[in-house]
Amino acid sequence: MNFNALTAELIVAFEAIVGPAHVLTAQRAEATATADAYADYGRDHTEDLQFAPDVVLRPADADEISQIMRLCHAHRIPVTPRGAGTGLSGGALPIHHGVVLSTERLNKIIQIDERNLQATVEPGVVNETFQNAVKEVGLFYPPDPASKGSCFLGGNLAHSSGGPKAVKYGTTKDYVLNLQVVLPTGDIIWTAANTLKNSTGYNLTQLMVGSEGTLGIITKVVFRLLPFPQQNILMLVPFRQVEQAAEAVSAVFRAGIIPSGMEFMEREAIAWSSDYLKIPLTLPEDILAHLLIELDGQDLDQLYKEAEQVYGVLEKYDVGEILLADTAGQKDDLWKIRRNIGNSVRYNSVYKEEDTVVPRAELPTLLKGVKEIGARYGFKSVCYGHAGDGNLHVNIIRGELSDEMWNVGLRQPITEIFELCVKLGGTISGEHGIGLVQKGYIGIALAEANLNLMRGIKGVFDPNGILNPGKIF
């Protein structure tokens, strides 16, 4: 990829667009003792990778972004869009330096339309902030990644993020009606209409969702919403056999029950997280895995009937004493433990996280295969994830692995894990995206014909290849 270097003249032009206070460089950061904050724009939550941008721009709206993109397109300057930086695939890393374009100032909830059950928001709104705002008027936005307290909606759109409630309600892509997008050329478009049905031309909305910031920069979003479910039941189910925990997932669905959450945690995952949070949790020695199962709806009596059905399914397995959370505080603690597993793994060790996904009935085979591969290559893994979706997060722990094994040798066992996923009917990422760290494996999941189509689409949207270069392909 041939890009040009940033010039002093372009810096001046950027200042005229967004204001000098929103143009950040390493030199200015050093002068103002904000070097650490500036360095944050060159990393995310992916391992310990770091790439320094030449400049960070913080525009306020679509018009400013349009002007920036026209300049960068004309001068062939690489641009890396960035949300909150909570990604796990290196998607927001400026590997070609150039411009990091932060959406942090596009943080307004523009409208909550209670009549049509819709909302219009900007991409820099934090997921949980949006969820709480619509809940205040009795509405519900289900997608809830583990980082919902800090991740931006724009990043969720870029990766079509999921979360625990995806098992019942779907992922981010299922709630997007329309998008305002700035193209790499600087053109501003809307992708669709604010309607539940739309059969007018190609589906540009869904093409943008999951495109990982490579086709355009999302500046406004129209989401559809649901009525908020007023009741829920949460149970923590301990298993004495790991594979039985995975097997029970499909059995619950076959019994006609659709939980609003169905999370798998092997012993070390839940133990590390409860210790990290200082939340006491009794873990008998013979318990090797847990399922966290949530049921939600409007009728509590109906939910208790469903819970009895779940108990009936679980009786067929070697389970310990099931904990039925009976207070809001207890429910919050259990969800905190689940949502902080990633943070606790990061606290305990350097690690690589692989975002695997298979049809849910194949989860036991995937889990067994991951452990067998780890045993053959001499690494330990901590596994957890959205079991109801067949989405297993495999955290490979560095431990005592050599630099050679960590940096090079793990490529083969990771390849084997992904090959197993595809063999089972799955693929190599369920919600984290391909970004930088997974792009070397994408050929396992997609044929060259598929990749060529994607490259062609990229070329139409971004003829100079400046937007988030070096990702996915």
N, C-alpha and C positions, 0 to 999 in steps of 0.2 A: 504494500500500500504506500503510495507516494503522497505525503502530506507536506505542507509548508510550515515553516516556523512562524510563531507569533511575532508580530512586530510592535514597536512602540506606537506606531500610528493606529494599529488595531486596538490597542489598549485604550487609547484616547477615544476612539470611536465607541468602544464598549461603555466607557464612562459617560459619554453623552447619552447613551440609551438608558442605562440603569442607575446612573448616579455613581460618583466616585466611592461612596461608602459601601457599594455592593459589588465592587470589583476588587477581588482579593488576590494578591500574589505572595510568593514566599518572602520576597524582600519586605513587603509591607507588614507581613505577619511577624517577621523578626523585629522590625522597628517598633511594633506595638505590643510585643510580648504575647502574641497569640499564635505562636508557631505550632503548638500542639493542636489547637482548634483547626488550624489550616491543614495540618497533616491528616486530620480525620477525613477530609474530603478525598483522600487517596486510598482509603481502606474501607472495608465493610466487615461483616462477621465471617468471612471465608478464611479459615485458617489464619495465617499471619502475613498475608500478602499485602504489599504496599507499593503504590505507583503515584508519583508526584505529578499533580496537574501543573500546567504552566500558569493558568489563571482560573479562578473560581468566579462565576457570575451568578448573581442572585436576582433574576428579573421578577417583576411584580405581576405581569399579566401576559396574555397571548400576544399582544401587539409587540411588547418588548422582546419576547422570544422570537417572534417572526423577524424582527430587525436583526437580531443576533444571528439567526440561521441564514439569512440572506448574505450577510457578510462572510460567515464561515464557509458557506457553499461557494461563493465567488472566489475566496482565497484558499480553498482547500485546507481548512483548519479542522482537525478532528474534534468532535463534541461528544461528551459522555453525559447523558442525562442522569440525574441523581435524586433520589428521594431521601429517606431517613438513614440509608446505609445499613439496614438490617439484613440484607440479602446474604445467601449462603452459597451462591454459585459464582461470585466474582463479577456479576453483571454490571455493577456500577463502578468498576475500577477503570481509571483512565490509562489503559495500558499503552496508548500512543501519546500520552500527556495531553497537550492542547487545552481545550476548554472543558471544565466540569460545569455543567449547567444545573444548578440546584433549584428545586421547586419549593423550597421551604417557605417562601413568601406567598405562594399561591395556596393559602390555607383557610379559605372562607367556605362555610356552608351557605350557599347562595339562597337556596329555597328548599323548604320541606313542604311538599304539596300533599296535604292530608286528603284532599278530595280524590286525587288520582293515585295515591299511594306511591309517590315518586319523590325523589330529592335530586337537586342539582348542586354539585360540590366541586371544589378545586382539588387538584391531586395532592397538595401538601397537607390535607386534613389527616390527622391521626385516626386510624381505624376505630379505636375505642371511643374517641371523642365523638365521632359520627354515630356510632352505635348508641351512645348515651343520649345524644341529641334527639334521635328519632324515637327512642324509648320514652322520652318525656311526653310525647304526644301519642303513645300507644302503638307505635310502629316498630318494625324489626328489620334490621339488616344482618343476615346470618353469618356471612363469611368472617371467621375469627381466627386468624393465624396466631401462633403462640406468642408472637411479638406484637399483638394487637395494641398494647399500651404505648408503643413507640413507632411502629411502622406506618408509612403513609399509604393512603388509598392508591396513589399513583403507582407505587411499587407493587402493591397487590394486583393492580391491573396488568402491569408489565409481565408478571409471572403467573397470572391467573391463579392467585394464591387460594389455598383451601383453608384447613383448620378442622377442629373437631366436629363442628356442626355440618360440614360438607356431606357427611354420611346420609343425612336426612334432607338437607336443604340445597345441596349443590355448592359449587365454588363461585369465585368472583365472577366468572364469565356468565353465570346464570342470572345475574342481576343488572347487567349493563344494557341499557336501551339505546344510548346515543353518546357520542364522544365529540368534543371539539379537539382538533389535533392540529399542531403546527408541523408541517412537513419539512424535511431537510432543506428544501429549496426556499422555505420561508412562507409558502402558501398556507392559509388557514382554511380548514374544512370542518364540516360536521359530517359524521359517518352515516347517520341514519335519521330517524325521527323519534319523537318521544311517545312511541306507541308500543303496545304489547305484541302486535303483529306487524310484520313488515316483509313484503315479498317484492321489493323494488330494487333490482340490480344485485350485484355481488354484496356479500355481507362484510363490508369494510370494518364494521364494529368488532366482530369476532376475529378478524384478521389482526387488528391492533392489540386486542387482549391476548396476552401471552407472547407478544413480539419482542419483549425484553428491551425496549427502547432502541430498537434498530430500524424502525420504519417511520417513526414520528414521535413528537412530544405531546402527550395528553395534557390539555390545559383546563378542560371542564368535563364533568361526567354527569350523566343522567342515570340514576339508579332506580330500579323498581324496588318496592318495599312490601313487607307482609305485616299483618296484624301481629302484635307481640304475644307470644305464648305465655300465659299468666302462671302456669304451674309447671313444676318439674320434680322429678325423683332422681336421685343419684346414688349409685351403689358401687362399692369397690369390692371386686371379686378376686380372692387369692387362689392360685392354682399350684398344685404340687408338681405338675409337669408343664414345661414351657409350651410344647407343641399342642397340648390339650387346650391351653388358653387360646391359641391361634385357631384350633379346630372349632371351638365354641362360638366363634364369631359368626361363621356361616350358618351354624345351627340355629342361632337366634333369629336370623333373617328368614330361614326356611320355616320357622314356626309362625311367620306372619307378623313379626314385630319389627318396626323400623325405629331404632333408637335415634335420638338427636345427637348422641355422642357415643362412640365405641372405641376406646383408646387402649392400646396394648403397651405394657411396660414390663420389661424383664426385671428381675430382682435388683440388679445393680443400678438400673436407671432410677427406680423409685427410691432406693436407699440413698443414692447420691443427692437426689433432689431434696428429699426431706431433711437430710443433714445440712445441705447448703442453705435452706430456708429456715433451719432451726424449728421445724414443725415436727413434733414427736409423732412417730408412727411405728406401731408394733409389727415387726416382721419375723414371724416364726422361722426357725432354721429350715424347715422342710418346704417353705413357700418359695417358688422359683419365678413366678410371674404373676401379673395382675391384669385384669380388665377393669377399666373405669367405664361404667355404662350409665348413660343419662337418658331419661324419657321425658318428653315435654308435650304440652298441649294446654287446653283450656279447662279440662274437666279432671279434677284430682282423683275422683273415684275411678274413672276410666284408666288413669295412669297406674293406680294400684292394681287393677285387674291385669294390665300389661306386665307389671312387675312380677305378679304371681306366675304368669306365663314364662317369664325369664327365669325365675327360680326353678320352674319345672324343667326347663331345658338344662340348666346348670347341674341338676341332680344327677345327670348322666356322667358327670366328670368328677375327677378327684380334686374337689375344692375344699378350702378351709372355711373359716367363719366369714360369712359375707357381711360387710359393713354397709348399712343403709344410713346415709347421712341424714340426720334429723333436724339440723339447724342450718340457717343460712351461712353461719360462720364455718361450720364443718364442711359444707359444700365448697365454699371459697377456698379453704385450705387444700382440699383434694385437687381442685382445679389449678391452684397455684403450684402444687407439686408437679402436676403433669406439664404445665406450661413452662416450668423452669428446668426441665431436664436438660435442655440444650445448654443453658447457662451453667448448670452444675457440672456437666461434662467438660465444658470449657474451663471451669474453675479447677477441676481435678487433673486435667491432662491436656497436652497438645493432641489434636485429633483431626481426622478427616471425616466429614459427614457425607454419606451417599444416600440419595433420595430415591429409593426403589419403590416400584408399584407393580402389583399383579392383580388379576381377578381375585376377589377376597377368599374364595375357596382354596386358592393355591398358596395362601399365606403360610400354612404349616410347612409346605415343601420349600418355600423360599427361606424361611427362618432356619430350617434344618440345613439347607445348602450353604447359607452364610456361615454358620458355625463350622461346618465341615471344611469349607475353603479356608477359614481362619486357622483351623487346626493344622491344615497342610502347610500353610505359609508362615505359621508362627506368630500370628497377631491376635489380639483380643478385641472383641467388639461389644459395644453396649447398644442394644436395640430397643426401639420404642416406636410408636407412631399411630396413625389413624387406621386402626385395624378394620373398621367397618368399610373403608375404601380400599383395603389391600395395600395401603401406603405405609411402608416400613422404612424408618430412618435408621441407617446402619452407621454407627459412630465407631470408626476404627481408631483405637487408642494407641498412641505412639509408644508409651511405656519404655521398654529397653531396646526398641528397634534402632538399628544403625542408621546413620545419615543416608547411606546408599540404599538401604531397604525402604526407608521412609520416602525418599525423593524419587527413586527410580523403581525399586523392586515391587512396590505395591501396585504398580500399574497392571501387572498380570492378574493378581487375584481380584482386583476391582473389575477388570475386563470379564473375568469368569462370573462374578456376581451379576453383572449386567447381562451377560449372555444367558444366564439362568433365568433372569426376569423375562427376557424376550421369549425364551423357550416356553415359559409358562403362560405366555399370552400377555405379558406386561410390557413395560418400557423403562427407560433409565431415569426418568424424573416425573414425579407426580405433582409437585407444586413449587419446587425450588428453582426450576429452570435449568437451562444448559449453560448460559453465560460463558465464562472463561474456563473454569476448571473441568467442565464436563464435555467441552466441544470435541476433544480428542476421541470420545467414545460414541459420538452421535451416529457413526456409521454402523454401530451394532444394532441400533433401533430403526434406522431409516435407510432405505435403498438410495443409490446414487440418483435415480430418477426423481425421487422425492426432494433430495437436496438441491438438484439442479432447478427444480420448480421454485424452491424457496430462494435460491440465489437470483433467479430471474425476477421474482417479486421484489426482492431487496433492490435490485438495479433500477426498477421502475420508480420506486419511492425515493431512492437515494442514489442518483446517477453518479455522484462523486464519491460515494462510499464514506461520507464523513461522520455519520451518526452511529455512535457506539461501535466503532470498528473493532474487528478481531474477536467478536462474540458469536456464539452459536455454531458457525461453520468452521 
